Amino acid sequence: MNDKTSNNQSIDEDQLMHFPCDFSLKVMGENIDNYPDYVLSVCQQHVQGVSQSCLHTRPSRNGKYIAVTIKLVATSRKQLDDLYLELNAHERTKMAL
């Protein structure tokens, strides 16, 4: 898929990132039913070497939501797309960046 920049130069989205690369995945979800464990398990299905030590969480001010950041090594755009699709399909996920 190609996009145009403001000066009409074509950009290939696959060239915006070079793989493999360090990547911080950020996901926000409802803070119930061990949501961070769910995020970790999905990441482990798609990315090798992801462990509990790669995960950082931060609850919202009122505790209703939780932000989960996982540092991983991404190997392809498809890998990241598949990861985002699965995480966003969960009913408790509010956003994934």
C-alpha positions in Angstrom: 0.0 0.0 0.0 1.4 3.4 -0.9 0.7 6.8 0.6 1.5 10.2 -0.7 3.4 12.8 1.3 2.6 16.5 1.2 5.2 16.9 -1.5 3.7 14.1 -3.7 6.5 11.6 -3.0 5.4 8.0 -2.8 6.2 6.2 0.5 6.1 2.4 0.8 4.8 1.7 4.3 7.0 -1.5 4.5 10.1 0.7 4.3 9.1 2.9 7.2 10.3 0.2 9.6 13.4 -2.0 9.2 13.1 -5.5 10.6 14.0 -7.0 12.9 13.6 -4.0 15.3 13.0 -3.2 18.9 9.4 -2.3 19.4 7.3 -1.1 22.3 3.7 -2.3 22.1 1.2 -0.3 24.2 -2.2 -1.6 25.0 -5.0 -0.1 27.1 -7.7 -2.3 28.5 -10.2 -2.8 31.3 -8.4 -3.7 34.5 -10.2 -6.9 35.2 -9.6 -10.7 34.8 -5.8 -10.4 34.7 -5.8 -8.4 31.4 -2.0 -8.0 31.4 -1.7 -11.8 31.5 -3.9 -12.0 28.4 -1.7 -9.4 26.6 1.4 -11.3 27.5 0.0 -14.6 26.3 -1.0 -13.1 22.9 2.4 -11.6 22.5 4.1 -14.9 23.3 2.1 -16.6 20.5 3.4 -14.1 18.0 6.9 -13.2 19.2 9.7 -15.3 20.5 11.5 -14.3 23.6 8.7 -12.4 25.2 8.5 -12.9 29.0 7.0 -11.3 32.1 10.2 -9.2 32.4 9.3 -7.5 29.1 6.0 -6.3 30.5 5.3 -3.1 32.3 1.8 -2.1 33.6 0.3 1.1 34.9 -3.3 1.4 36.2 -5.4 4.5 35.4 -6.0 7.0 38.2 -9.3 5.4 39.2 -8.1 1.8 38.5 -10.8 1.0 35.9 -8.2 0.7 33.1 -4.7 -0.6 32.8 -1.9 0.4 30.4 0.3 -2.5 29.3 3.6 -1.9 27.6 5.6 -4.9 26.2 9.1 -4.5 24.8 9.7 -7.0 22.0 11.7 -7.6 18.9 9.4 -7.4 15.8 10.5 -9.4 12.8 7.9 -8.3 10.2 5.0 -6.0 9.4 2.7 -9.0 9.2 3.7 -10.1 12.6 2.8 -6.7 14.1 -0.5 -6.6 12.1 -1.5 -10.0 13.3 -0.6 -9.0 16.9 -2.7 -5.8 16.7 -5.6 -7.6 15.1 -5.8 -10.3 17.9 -5.3 -7.8 20.7 -8.0 -5.4 19.3 -10.5 -8.2 18.9 -10.6 -8.8 22.7 -13.7 -7.2 24.2 -11.7 -5.6 27.1 -9.1 -3.9 24.8 -9.8 -0.2 24.4 -6.8 0.6 22.2 -3.5 -0.8 21.0 -0.6 1.5 19.8 
